[in-house]
């Protein structure tokens, strides 16, 4: 009943007012009938009923819900206060919007990558079996495991799609037939692979991605059952996967079955080492699966047809699939989320300082409220409501900023990382931001609210907030600003370290010259290169024709461009370093297949011996060139020329004829995979890959002074003229390849620079606000100082020193914090220590300049004060 009256309280109030008035008139008429004069009759009626307004308020209170009523009053008053101080409101809301918007955008990414479950049924039961396994080990684990259903897949690689118009080279993956069952993923059209369809004779099928189905086949539903040619093999399309499916990465556009042929011992046990995933069976825990795995791996070692080290994959384990897929990216995201969280803390400290200043200015208003009977709790509630309304307004604007910055964040982060493309602002992010706004509003509003209620009423009413009545508020504001500066210093130092690291990377010598070089990936089908000489002749003809293109001066070919994504490797035995069966592994060497012009075209120096010539053909004696680091590692203090090495399956030795300068083959930081032990170059006609065959896909490199776009078009035309079924892909300049290799540190740098810039701006605004307000509060003191002989220069220096003290105090704490926290960035740095003194000195100088700028205007105003006017401030 009371809730119903609450929503009709206005009409109820009017009715009760008329009722009270009628009672008053009746009593007045009765008094007149008793012989009283009109004036006496009204006074008597008033004495009997009391104050009609008070009675009306009491009745009104009976028909309202106190909390909602006062909350509504507080909200309306808070909105009026925001409207009354547009400058303060704009500054506060904008500051909070910057902090909250950045946090909302980053949390959207963190949620999509690290929190939101993988898009598979019962995703929490999907695990990754660590390390890599050959096909034979996959079959053994799949048959023997009692805790997991195991599946294998190859990482994304290019496949030739021919016979469907222009030849394409989409990314694809070879998978065991049960992969889609393990993932519990259903197709959009058709079906998935069936058991046994990864065996010879049953494996000539393919699954398409939704994107390839749309782009190449126009979304035709009749594509299911159609035969297409993949890598020269006719395969029947059995299904199309939905748009949301992208395993093992979002770039994969087709899936073919692994060819598990136990009769082919070489392919089963020597090639195709792959990652494995699994689904835990019902009732099985992660620990149970881990306990089963290691004995199974040990039992697999005797199955190898060649001696295998007894400690092979001895540290194999089982980890949640989402944890494995996020990998090192998890650390980057958490560091970025913490960084943008610091920006929000700085914004909150800034607003708290502004509210403290405004609370001092409103001291007289609060004193009058208290004098009229407002309790301390009522005043605190009003002030907290105002701060929460400010925070909610900042959150609303922050959502607009988040929507604008989320796309920028996604551009700066790897687009192929799990969950990045799907990150978006949704209801969950908005709800979380609203909660954060309420919590932060209460947090930064509490200190100003409490300080306002601790006052001397008489003094506050008298001064009206025009002169400081205590130092407690000043100390709190100063502490907040020092905290802001400290946090901003941490972000600025972090940004400075990343900027210097990127500068060091940009000036590192990669070991080759990328200028004026265009690259194009050429990928003939395996069937075309079934005869080694066919592939050799193809690249000879392409090199010859490319050399005749106008503007092209040099041409070479290589199977893996420096700083590209390919990592060709072979297990090798080196002279004087025999492989002891069962004791150690054969060293894995990066294996470059190159044409004779490669070293000259990239300006890679030959430090000893010679390079390759046209005489180093398929029928000539095997020769190799090793990198300088490989020569130092295996033949220290010796002449490497004339030494020998061979792959583990070869009988003939290859002779080292040259030593080439070291090349940063993997990234500019030279972080090569731990399992690689060196680098070797082979002339293309003699080259072999991990499968023992001649590499088919090669990258053509041409040095050209002409327009890269025009040269790219010419290369496409000549490849189409030589063989229209050979796809050309990844046409780009080598300079772009080098630039892409620095994409990760560049993205980290720009994000931290953005966060640091916002933090420094907020710190500067906060410092200016505190110094300006404090100077205004000290007007009487400044007038007294000038009356007693202080010069304008003295006053200017006094105010400027206050700004410097605030910033220097914060800087001291910030440097100490940065020395501890920036060590977390060590893995993202190159060529610079986390405690780099130059960076710390630069940040200190920058903050000092900010302090001088923030204090300059208040200092000038203080120096211009008229002593007589200042002494009349009260």
C-alpha positions in Angstrom: 0.0 0.0 0.0 2.9 2.4 0.9 4.5 1.7 -2.5 1.3 2.7 -4.2 1.0 5.9 -2.2 4.7 6.6 -3.0 4.1 6.8 -6.7 0.9 9.0 -6.1 2.5 11.1 -3.4 1.9 14.4 -5.2 -1.8 13.9 -5.4 -1.9 12.5 -1.9 -0.1 15.6 -0.7 -2.7 17.8 -2.4 -5.6 15.9 -0.9 -4.1 15.9 2.6 -3.5 19.7 2.3 -7.1 20.3 1.5 -8.2 18.0 4.3 -6.0 19.8 6.8 -7.2 23.2 5.6 -10.8 22.0 6.0 -10.2 20.9 9.6 -8.6 24.2 10.3 -11.5 26.1 8.8 -14.1 24.0 10.8 -12.2 24.7 14.1 -12.0 28.4 13.3 -15.8 28.5 12.6 -16.5 26.8 15.8 -14.4 29.3 17.7 -16.3 32.1 16.1 -19.5 30.5 17.2 -18.1 30.5 20.8 -17.9 34.4 20.5 -14.2 34.8 19.6 -13.1 37.5 17.3 -11.8 36.3 13.9 -8.2 36.8 14.8 -8.6 35.0 18.2 -10.5 32.2 16.4 -7.7 31.6 14.0 -4.9 31.7 16.6 -6.9 29.2 18.8 -7.3 26.8 15.8 -3.5 27.1 15.1 -2.7 26.3 18.7 -4.8 23.2 18.5 -3.6 21.8 15.2 0.0 23.2 15.2 1.9 24.4 12.2 -0.1 23.3 9.1 3.1 23.0 7.0 4.7 20.8 9.5 1.6 18.6 9.8 1.6 18.4 6.0 5.3 17.3 5.9 4.6 14.6 8.5 1.7 13.3 6.4 3.8 13.5 3.2 6.6 11.5 5.0 4.0 8.7 5.8 3.3 8.4 2.0 6.9 8.3 0.8 9.9 5.9 1.0 12.7 7.9 2.7 15.7 6.4 1.0 14.3 6.8 -2.5 13.0 10.2 -1.8 16.3 11.6 -0.4 18.2 9.8 -3.2 16.1 11.5 -5.8 16.7 14.8 -4.1 20.4 14.1 -3.9 20.5 13.2 -7.6 18.7 16.3 -8.7 20.9 18.5 -6.5 24.0 16.7 -7.9 22.9 17.4 -11.5 22.3 21.1 -10.6 25.8 21.4 -9.1 27.3 19.9 -12.2 25.4 22.4 -14.4 26.4 25.2 -12.0 30.1 24.4 -12.5 30.5 23.4 -16.1 34.3 23.9 -16.2 34.8 21.6 -13.2 32.3 19.1 -14.5 33.9 18.9 -17.9 37.4 18.5 -16.5 36.3 15.8 -14.0 34.2 13.9 -16.5 36.8 14.0 -19.3 39.6 12.9 -16.9 37.5 9.9 -15.8 36.4 9.1 -19.3 40.0 8.8 -20.4 40.8 6.4 -17.6 37.6 4.4 -17.8 37.5 4.3 -21.6 41.0 2.9 -21.8 40.2 0.3 -19.2 36.9 -0.8 -20.9 38.7 -1.2 -24.2 41.6 -3.2 -22.8 39.3 -5.3 -20.6 37.2 -6.2 -23.7 40.4 -7.6 -25.2 41.5 -9.3 -22.0 38.0 -10.8 -21.5 37.9 -12.1 -25.1 41.4 -13.6 -25.0 41.9 -14.8 -21.4 38.4 -15.1 -19.7 35.8 -15.9 -22.3 35.8 -19.8 -22.9 37.0 -21.1 -26.2 34.2 -21.5 -28.8 33.9 -25.2 -28.3 31.6 -27.4 -26.2 32.9 -28.1 -22.7 36.0 -26.1 -23.6 37.4 -26.5 -20.0 38.1 -30.1 -20.8 40.3 -29.4 -23.9 44.0 -29.6 -23.2 47.3 -29.3 -25.0 49.8 -32.1 -24.8 53.1 -30.2 -24.6 56.1 -30.8 -26.9 55.9 -32.2 -30.5 55.3 -35.8 -31.7 55.7 -37.7 -35.0 52.7 -39.4 -36.6 53.7 -42.8 -35.1 53.7 -41.3 -31.5 50.3 -39.7 -32.2 48.8 -43.1 -33.1 50.4 -44.8 -30.1 49.1 -42.2 -27.7 45.6 -42.2 -29.3 45.4 -46.0 -28.9 46.9 -46.3 -25.4 45.5 -43.3 -23.5 42.7 -44.1 -21.1 42.3 -40.5 -19.8 42.2 -38.5 -23.0 41.0 -38.6 -26.6 44.1 -37.4 -28.5 44.2 -35.6 -31.9 47.1 -34.1 -33.9 47.4 -31.2 -36.3 50.0 -29.3 -38.2 50.6 -25.6 -37.8 49.2 -23.4 -40.6 51.0 -23.8 -43.9 50.3 -22.9 -47.5 48.4 -25.2 -49.9 48.1 -24.7 -53.6 44.4 -24.5 -54.8 44.5 -24.8 -58.6 42.0 -25.5 -61.4 39.5 -23.0 -60.0 40.5 -19.9 -62.0 43.6 -18.1 -60.8 45.8 -20.3 -58.6 45.6 -19.5 -54.9 47.7 -20.4 -51.9 45.4 -20.4 -48.9 46.6 -21.4 -45.4 45.7 -24.9 -44.3 46.3 -27.6 -41.8 46.6 -31.3 -41.9 44.7 -32.9 -39.0 43.9 -36.3 -37.7 40.4 -37.5 -38.6 39.2 -37.2 -35.0 40.2 -33.5 -34.5 36.7 -32.1 -35.0 35.2 -34.8 -32.7 37.7 -33.9 -30.0 36.8 -30.2 -30.4 33.1 -31.2 -30.7 32.7 -28.8 -33.7 29.9 -29.3 -36.2 30.1 -28.1 -39.8 28.0 -25.4 -41.4 27.4 -27.6 -44.5 28.1 -31.2 -45.1 30.0 -33.3 -42.6 33.3 -33.5 -40.7 36.0 -36.2 -41.2 35.0 -39.8 -40.2 37.2 -42.3 -38.3 39.8 -43.8 -40.6 39.7 -41.0 -43.2 43.3 -40.2 -42.3 44.5 -43.5 -43.7 45.8 -44.0 -47.3 43.1 -44.5 -49.8 40.5 -42.7 -47.7 42.2 -39.3 -47.2 41.4 -37.5 -50.4 38.9 -35.2 -48.9 38.9 -31.6 -47.7 37.0 -29.3 -45.4 36.7 -25.6 -46.3 36.5 -22.6 -44.1 33.5 -20.3 -44.4 35.7 -17.4 -45.7 37.2 -19.6 -48.5 33.8 -21.0 -49.4 32.5 -17.4 -49.8 35.5 -15.8 -51.5 36.4 -18.7 -53.9 33.2 -20.5 -54.4 30.6 -17.7 -54.0 28.9 -19.4 -51.1 27.5 -22.1 -53.4 25.9 -24.9 -51.2 26.6 -27.3 -54.0 30.3 -27.2 -53.3 29.8 -30.2 -51.0 30.7 -33.2 -53.1 32.7 -31.2 -55.6 36.2 -32.2 -56.4 38.9 -29.6 -56.2 42.7 -29.8 -56.6 44.9 -29.2 -53.5 48.6 -29.4 -54.0 48.1 -31.4 -57.2 45.8 -33.9 -55.5 42.1 -34.2 -56.4 40.1 -34.0 -53.1 36.3 -34.1 -52.6 34.8 -31.3 -50.5 32.9 -33.0 -47.7 31.9 -29.9 -45.7 32.2 -26.2 -44.8 33.0 -25.1 -41.3 31.1 -22.2 -39.7 32.5 -18.6 -39.6 33.4 -18.9 -35.9 35.7 -21.9 -36.4 39.4 -21.1 -36.8 41.7 -23.8 -35.5 44.7 -23.9 -35.1 44.5 -20.2 -36.1 42.0 -17.8 -37.7 44.2 -17.8 -40.9 43.5 -21.4 -41.7 41.1 -21.8 -44.6 41.1 -25.5 -45.3 41.7 -28.8 -43.5 42.9 -32.0 -45.0 43.4 -35.4 -43.2 46.8 -36.4 -42.1 48.1 -39.3 -44.1 48.9 -41.9 -41.4 50.6 -44.7 -43.2 52.3 -47.2 -40.9 53.9 -48.8 -43.9 55.9 -45.7 -44.6 58.3 -45.7 -41.7 60.2 -42.6 -42.7 57.1 -40.4 -42.8 55.6 -42.0 -39.8 58.6 -41.4 -37.5 61.0 -39.0 -39.1 58.8 -36.1 -40.4 55.8 -34.2 -39.5 56.5 -33.6 -35.8 53.3 -31.9 -34.6 51.5 -30.5 -31.6 48.8 -32.6 -30.0 45.5 -31.6 -28.3 43.1 -33.8 -26.4 39.8 -33.8 -24.6 39.7 -35.2 -21.1 37.3 -38.1 -20.7 34.4 -37.7 -18.3 35.5 -37.8 -14.7 39.2 -37.4 -15.5 41.1 -34.6 -13.9 44.0 -32.6 -15.3 46.4 -34.2 -12.7 45.3 -37.8 -13.7 46.0 -37.0 -17.4 49.4 -35.6 -16.5 50.2 -38.7 -14.4 49.3 -41.0 -17.3 51.2 -39.0 -20.1 54.8 -39.4 -19.0 54.7 -43.2 -18.8 53.0 -43.3 -22.2 55.7 -41.1 -23.7 58.4 -43.4 -22.3 56.7 -46.5 -23.8 56.7 -44.7 -27.2 60.4 -44.3 -27.4 61.2 -48.0 -28.2 58.7 -47.8 -31.1 61.0 -45.4 -33.1 62.8 -47.2 -35.9 66.1 -45.5 -34.9 67.8 -44.9 -31.6 66.0 -42.2 -29.6 67.4 -40.3 -26.6 66.0 -41.8 -23.4 65.0 -38.3 -22.2 62.9 -37.5 -25.3 60.0 -35.4 -24.2 60.6 -36.3 -20.6 59.1 -33.1 -19.4 55.9 -33.6 -21.4 52.8 -32.4 -19.6 49.1 -31.5 -20.1 47.9 -27.9 -19.9 44.6 -26.3 -20.5 44.2 -25.5 -24.2 43.2 -21.9 -23.6 46.3 -21.3 -21.5 48.5 -22.8 -24.3 46.9 -20.8 -27.1 47.3 -17.5 -25.3 51.0 -18.3 -24.6 53.2 -15.3 -24.1 50.4 -13.0 -25.2 48.9 -13.5 -21.7 51.8 -11.7 -20.1 51.6 -8.8 -22.6 47.9 -8.3 -22.0 48.2 -8.3 -18.2 51.0 -5.8 -18.3 48.9 -3.5 -20.6 45.8 -3.9 -18.4 47.9 -2.9 -15.3 49.3 0.1 -17.2 45.8 1.4 -18.2 44.7 0.6 -14.7 47.3 3.1 -13.4 45.8 5.7 -15.7 42.5 5.2 -14.0 44.1 5.5 -10.5 45.7 8.8 -11.6 42.4 10.1 -12.9 40.7 9.2 -9.6 43.5 10.9 -7.6 43.0 13.9 -9.8 39.3 14.1 -9.2 39.7 13.5 -5.5 42.1 16.5 -5.4 39.6 18.6 -7.4 36.7 17.6 -5.1 38.8 18.5 -2.0 39.4 21.9 -3.5 35.8 22.4 -4.2 34.8 21.1 -0.8 36.9 23.8 0.8 35.2 26.4 -1.3 31.8 25.0 -0.3 32.6 25.1 3.4 30.2 27.9 4.1 27.4 26.1 2.3 27.9 22.9 4.3 28.2 24.9 7.5 24.8 26.5 6.8 23.3 23.1 6.1 24.7 21.8 9.4 23.4 24.8 11.3 19.9 24.3 9.9 19.9 20.7 11.2 21.5 18.5 8.5 23.3 15.6 10.1 26.8 14.6 9.2 25.6 11.4 7.5 23.1 13.3 5.4 25.9 15.7 4.2 28.3 12.9 3.4 25.6 11.1 1.5 24.9 14.1 -0.6 28.5 14.6 -1.4 29.1 11.0 -2.2 26.1 11.1 -4.5 27.6 14.0 -6.4 30.9 12.1 -6.8 29.2 8.9 -8.0 27.1 10.9 -10.5 30.4 12.4 -11.8 31.9 8.9 -12.1 28.8 7.5 -13.9 29.0 10.5 -16.4 32.7 9.7 -16.9 31.8 6.0 -17.5 29.2 6.9 -20.1 31.6 9.1 -22.0 34.3 6.5 -21.4 32.2 3.9 -23.3 32.3 6.3 -26.3 36.0 6.6 -26.0 36.3 2.8 -25.5 34.4 2.2 -28.7 36.7 4.6 -30.6 39.9 3.2 -29.1 39.1 -0.5 -29.1 39.7 -0.7 -32.9 43.0 1.1 -32.4 44.0 -1.3 -29.7 43.1 -4.3 -32.0 45.2 -2.8 -34.8 48.2 -2.5 -32.5 47.9 -6.1 -31.2 48.4 -9.2 -33.3 45.2 -9.8 -35.3 45.8 -13.6 -35.4 46.0 -13.9 -31.6 43.1 -15.9 -30.2 40.1 -13.8 -29.4 41.5 -10.4 -30.7 39.2 -10.1 -33.8 36.1 -11.1 -31.7 36.8 -8.5 -28.9 33.9 -6.1 -28.6 32.1 -3.9 -26.1 29.1 -5.7 -24.8 26.6 -5.6 -21.9 29.1 -7.4 -19.6 31.7 -4.7 -20.2 29.2 -1.9 -19.7 27.9 -3.5 -16.5 31.5 -3.9 -15.2 32.2 -0.3 -16.1 29.1 0.9 -14.2 30.3 -1.0 -11.1 33.8 0.4 -11.5 32.3 3.9 -11.8 30.3 3.5 -8.6 33.2 2.1 -6.7 35.7 4.7 -7.9 33.1 7.5 -7.3 32.7 6.4 -3.7 36.5 6.0 -3.4 37.5 9.4 -4.7 34.5 11.2 -3.1 35.0 9.8 0.4 37.9 11.9 1.5 36.4 15.2 0.3 33.1 14.3 2.0 34.7 13.5 5.3 36.8 16.6 5.2 33.8 18.8 4.6 32.0 17.5 7.8 35.0 18.2 10.0 34.8 22.0 10.4 34.2 24.8 12.8 30.7 26.1 11.9 31.2 29.6 13.1 34.6 30.0 11.4 33.4 28.4 8.1 30.3 30.7 8.0 32.4 33.7 8.7 35.2 33.1 6.1 33.0 31.4 3.6 35.9 29.3 2.4 37.9 32.3 1.2 40.8 31.6 3.5 42.2 28.3 4.5 41.2 27.3 8.0 43.6 24.4 8.3 46.4 22.5 6.7 44.9 18.9 6.8 43.1 19.4 3.4 46.1 20.9 1.8 48.2 17.9 3.0 45.7 15.4 1.6 45.6 17.2 -1.8 49.4 17.4 -1.9 49.6 13.7 -1.1 47.2 12.9 -3.9 49.1 14.9 -6.4 52.4 13.3 -5.4 50.8 10.0 -5.9 49.6 11.0 -9.3 53.1 12.1 -10.3 54.6 8.8 -8.9 52.2 6.7 -11.0 52.7 8.9 -14.1 56.5 8.5 -13.6 56.2 4.7 -13.6 54.3 4.8 -16.9 56.6 7.4 -18.4 59.7 5.4 -17.5 58.1 2.3 -19.0 57.2 4.1 -22.2 60.7 5.6 -22.3 62.3 2.2 -22.0 60.2 0.8 -24.8 60.9 3.8 -27.0 64.6 3.3 -26.5 64.3 -0.5 -27.0 62.5 0.1 -30.4 65.2 2.7 -31.3 67.9 0.1 -30.6 66.0 -2.5 -32.7 65.6 -0.1 -35.6 69.4 0.5 -35.6 70.4 -3.1 -35.2 72.3 -4.7 -38.1 70.2 -7.7 -39.3 73.2 -9.1 -41.2 71.7 -8.3 -44.6 70.6 -5.3 -46.7 66.8 -5.1 -47.3 66.8 -2.0 -49.4 65.2 -2.1 -52.9 64.3 -5.8 -52.7 60.9 -7.2 -53.6 60.0 -10.7 -52.5 57.4 -13.1 -54.0 56.5 -16.5 -52.7 56.4 -19.1 -55.5 54.6 -22.4 -54.6 54.5 -25.1 -57.3 52.6 -28.2 -56.4 54.5 -31.2 -55.1 53.4 -33.2 -58.2 55.1 -30.6 -60.4 58.3 -31.1 -58.4 58.1 -34.9 -58.2 61.2 -34.9 -60.4 63.8 -32.7 -58.7 65.0 -31.4 -62.0 61.6 -30.0 -62.8 61.6 -27.7 -59.9 65.2 -26.7 -60.5 64.4 -25.9 -64.1 61.4 -23.9 -63.0 63.4 -21.6 -60.7 66.2 -21.3 -63.2 63.7 -20.1 -65.8 61.9 -17.7 -63.4 65.2 -16.2 -62.3 66.3 -15.7 -65.9 63.0 -14.1 -66.9 62.8 -11.9 -63.8 66.3 -10.6 -64.5 65.1 -9.3 -67.8 62.3 -7.1 -66.2 63.1 -3.4 -66.6 64.6 -2.0 -63.5 65.6 -5.4 -62.0 69.3 -5.7 -61.5 69.7 -8.9 -59.5 67.6 -12.0 -58.8 67.9 -14.8 -56.2 65.7 -17.4 -54.6 65.6 -18.8 -51.0 63.2 -21.2 -49.2 63.0 -18.9 -46.1 63.3 -15.1 -46.2 65.2 -13.6 -43.3 62.7 -12.4 -40.5 59.9 -14.3 -42.3 57.7 -17.0 -40.7 59.3 -20.1 -42.2 61.8 -22.1 -40.1 63.2 -24.9 -42.3 65.3 -27.3 -40.3 67.1 -30.6 -40.6 68.7 -32.9 -38.1 72.4 -33.0 -38.8 75.5 -34.9 -37.8 78.7 -32.7 -37.8 82.3 -33.8 -38.1 83.9 -34.3 -34.7 80.5 -34.2 -33.0 79.0 -37.7 -33.4 75.4 -38.4 -32.3 75.4 -41.0 -29.5 72.3 -43.2 -30.0 70.1 -43.2 -26.9 72.1 -40.4 -25.3 71.5 -37.2 -27.2 69.7 -35.8 -30.1 71.0 -34.8 -33.5 71.5 -31.1 -33.7 68.8 -29.2 -35.5 70.1 -26.7 -38.0 68.3 -24.0 -39.9 68.5 -25.2 -43.5 68.6 -22.5 -46.2 68.1 -23.6 -49.8 69.5 -20.8 -52.0 70.6 -19.9 -55.5 74.2 -18.7 -56.1 73.2 -15.0 -56.2 71.7 -15.0 -52.7 74.6 -13.8 -50.7 75.6 -11.1 -53.1 72.0 -9.8 -53.5 71.4 -9.4 -49.7 75.0 -8.2 -49.1 75.6 -11.1 -46.7 79.4 -11.2 -46.3 81.4 -14.4 -46.9 83.9 -14.4 -44.1 85.9 -17.4 -45.3 86.0 -19.7 -48.3 83.5 -19.3 -51.2 79.9 -19.1 -51.9 77.9 -21.3 -54.4 78.2 -21.3 -58.2 76.2 -22.8 -61.0 78.7 -25.7 -60.9 77.3 -26.8 -57.6 74.5 -28.8 -59.2 72.5 -31.9 -58.3 75.1 -34.3 -59.5 78.1 -32.4 -58.0 79.8 -33.2 -54.7 77.7 -32.0 -51.8 78.7 -28.6 -50.4 77.4 -26.3 -47.7 78.1 -22.8 -46.3 77.7 -22.5 -42.5 77.0 -19.4 -40.5 79.8 -17.8 -38.4 78.1 -18.7 -35.2 77.7 -22.4 -36.2 81.4 -22.5 -37.1 82.4 -21.1 -33.7 80.1 -23.5 -31.9 81.2 -26.7 -33.5 84.8 -26.0 -34.6 86.1 -23.3 -32.2 89.6 -22.2 -33.0 89.7 -24.4 -36.1 89.5 -23.7 -39.8 85.9 -24.7 -40.7 86.7 -24.9 -44.4 86.9 -28.6 -45.3 84.9 -29.8 -42.4 81.9 -32.1 -43.1 78.3 -32.5 -42.1 75.3 -34.5 -43.3 71.7 -35.1 -42.5 71.0 -38.0 -40.2 69.5 -40.1 -43.1 72.3 -39.4 -45.6 75.3 -41.6 -46.1 77.4 -39.1 -48.0 79.1 -36.1 -46.3 78.8 -32.6 -47.5 81.9 -30.4 -47.4 81.9 -26.9 -45.8 83.2 -24.6 -48.5 82.4 -21.2 -46.9 81.5 -19.3 -43.8 78.8 -16.6 -44.1 78.1 -13.7 -41.7 75.4 -14.2 -39.1 71.9 -13.2 -40.1 69.1 -12.4 -37.8 66.9 -15.0 -39.3 64.0 -15.2 -36.8 63.6 -11.7 -35.3 65.6 -8.5 -34.9 66.2 -9.4 -31.2 67.9 -12.6 -32.5 65.8 -14.8 -30.3 66.1 -18.1 -32.2 64.1 -21.1 -31.1 65.8 -23.0 -28.4 65.7 -26.3 -30.4 67.8 -24.8 -33.2 71.6 -25.2 -32.9 72.9 -23.5 -35.9 72.4 -22.5 -39.6 73.6 -24.0 -42.8 73.1 -23.0 -46.5 72.8 -25.5 -49.3 72.8 -24.8 -53.1 69.2 -25.3 -54.2 69.8 -28.3 -56.6 71.4 -30.1 -53.6 68.9 -28.9 -50.9 66.8 -31.2 -48.7 64.1 -30.5 -46.2 63.0 -32.3 -43.1 61.0 -34.7 -45.3 64.2 -35.5 -47.3 62.9 -33.9 -50.4 63.8 -30.8 -52.4 62.0 -27.7 -51.1 59.3 -26.8 -53.5 58.1 -23.4 -52.2 60.7 -20.7 -52.7 60.8 -17.0 -52.4 62.0 -15.0 -55.4 64.0 -11.9 -54.4 64.6 -9.2 -57.0 66.6 -6.0 -56.5 64.7 -3.2 -58.3 64.7 0.6 -58.4 61.3 0.7 -60.1 57.9 1.0 -58.4 57.3 -2.1 -56.3 53.7 -2.3 -57.4 54.7 -2.3 -61.0 57.4 -4.9 -60.4 55.0 -7.1 -58.5 52.6 -7.0 -61.4 55.4 -8.0 -63.8 56.4 -10.9 -61.6 52.8 -12.2 -61.5 52.6 -12.0 -65.3 55.9 -13.9 -65.9 55.0 -16.7 -63.4 51.6 -17.0 -65.1 53.3 -17.2 -68.4 55.7 -19.9 -67.2 53.0 -22.0 -65.5 49.5 -20.6 -64.7 48.9 -23.3 -62.1 51.8 -22.0 -59.9 50.4 -19.5 -57.3 52.2 -16.3 -56.4 51.7 -15.0 -52.9 53.2 -12.8 -50.2 54.5 -10.1 -52.6 56.0 -7.4 -50.4 59.3 -5.5 -50.0 61.9 -7.0 -47.8 61.9 -3.7 -45.9 58.3 -4.4 -45.0 59.3 -7.8 -43.7 61.9 -6.2 -41.5 59.4 -3.7 -40.3 56.8 -6.4 -39.5 59.3 -8.2 -37.4 59.3 -5.2 -35.0 55.5 -5.1 -34.9 55.2 -6.5 -31.4 57.6 -4.1 -29.6 56.2 -1.2 -31.7 52.7 -2.0 -30.5 53.8 -2.2 -26.9 55.6 1.1 -27.3 52.7 3.0 -28.8 50.3 1.8 -26.2 52.6 2.7 -23.3 53.4 6.1 -24.9 49.6 6.8 -25.1 49.0 5.7 -21.5 52.0 7.8 -20.3 50.9 10.9 -22.3 47.4 10.7 -20.7 49.0 10.1 -17.2 51.4 13.1 -17.6 48.5 15.3 -18.8 46.4 14.4 -15.8 49.3 14.9 -13.4 50.0 18.3 -14.9 46.3 19.3 -14.6 46.2 18.0 -11.0 49.4 19.9 -10.1 48.1 23.1 -11.6 44.8 22.7 -9.8 46.3 22.2 -6.4 48.9 25.0 -6.7 46.3 27.4 -8.2 43.7 26.6 -5.4 46.3 26.7 -2.7 47.6 30.1 -3.9 44.1 31.4 -3.9 43.6 30.3 -0.3 46.8 32.0 0.7 45.8 35.4 -0.8 45.7 37.0 2.7 49.1 35.4 3.6 50.6 36.6 0.3 49.3 40.2 0.9 50.8 40.1 4.4 54.2 39.0 3.1 54.2 41.7 0.5 53.2 44.3 3.1 56.1 43.2 5.2 58.6 43.6 2.4 58.5 40.5 0.2 59.1 41.3 -3.5 57.0 40.0 -6.4 60.0 37.8 -7.4 59.9 36.3 -3.8 56.2 35.5 -4.2 56.7 34.1 -7.7 59.5 31.8 -6.4 57.4 30.8 -3.4 54.5 29.5 -5.5 56.7 27.9 -8.1 58.7 26.1 -5.4 55.4 24.6 -4.2 54.8 23.1 -7.6 58.3 21.8 -7.8 58.1 20.2 -4.3 54.9 18.4 -5.2 56.3 17.0 -8.4 59.8 16.1 -7.0 58.2 14.3 -4.0 56.1 12.3 -6.4 59.0 11.7 -8.7 61.1 10.3 -5.8 58.4 7.7 -5.0 57.8 7.1 -8.8 61.5 6.4 -9.4 61.6 3.9 -6.5 58.4 2.2 -7.8 59.7 2.2 -11.4 62.9 0.5 -10.4 60.9 -2.3 -9.0 58.1 -2.6 -11.5 59.8 -2.0 -14.8 61.7 -5.3 -14.4 58.4 -6.8 -15.5 59.1 -5.3 -18.9 62.5 -7.0 -19.2 61.2 -9.6 -21.7 59.9 -6.9 -24.0 63.2 -4.9 -24.0 66.1 -5.2 -26.4 69.5 -3.5 -25.9 68.4 -1.5 -22.8 68.3 -2.4 -19.1 65.1 -2.0 -17.1 67.1 0.4 -14.9 68.5 2.4 -17.8 69.8 5.7 -16.1 69.3 7.8 -19.2 65.6 7.0 -19.4 65.1 7.7 -15.7 67.0 11.0 -16.1 64.9 12.0 -19.1 61.7 11.3 -17.3 62.8 13.2 -14.3 63.7 16.2 -16.5 60.3 16.0 -18.2 58.4 16.0 -15.0 60.4 18.9 -13.7 59.5 20.9 -16.8 55.8 19.9 -16.2 56.1 21.2 -12.6 57.5 24.5 -13.8 54.7 24.9 -16.4 52.0 23.9 -14.0 53.2 26.4 -11.4 54.0 29.3 -13.8 50.5 30.7 -14.2 49.5 30.5 -10.5 52.9 32.0 -9.6 52.4 35.0 -12.0 48.9 35.6 -10.5 50.3 35.5 -7.0 53.1 37.9 -7.9 50.5 40.3 -9.3 48.4 40.4 -6.1 47.6 43.9 -4.7 48.6 43.8 -1.0 45.7 46.2 0.1 43.1 44.1 -1.7 44.6 40.9 -0.3 44.4 42.1 3.3 40.7 42.8 2.8 40.0 39.2 1.7 37.9 38.6 4.8 
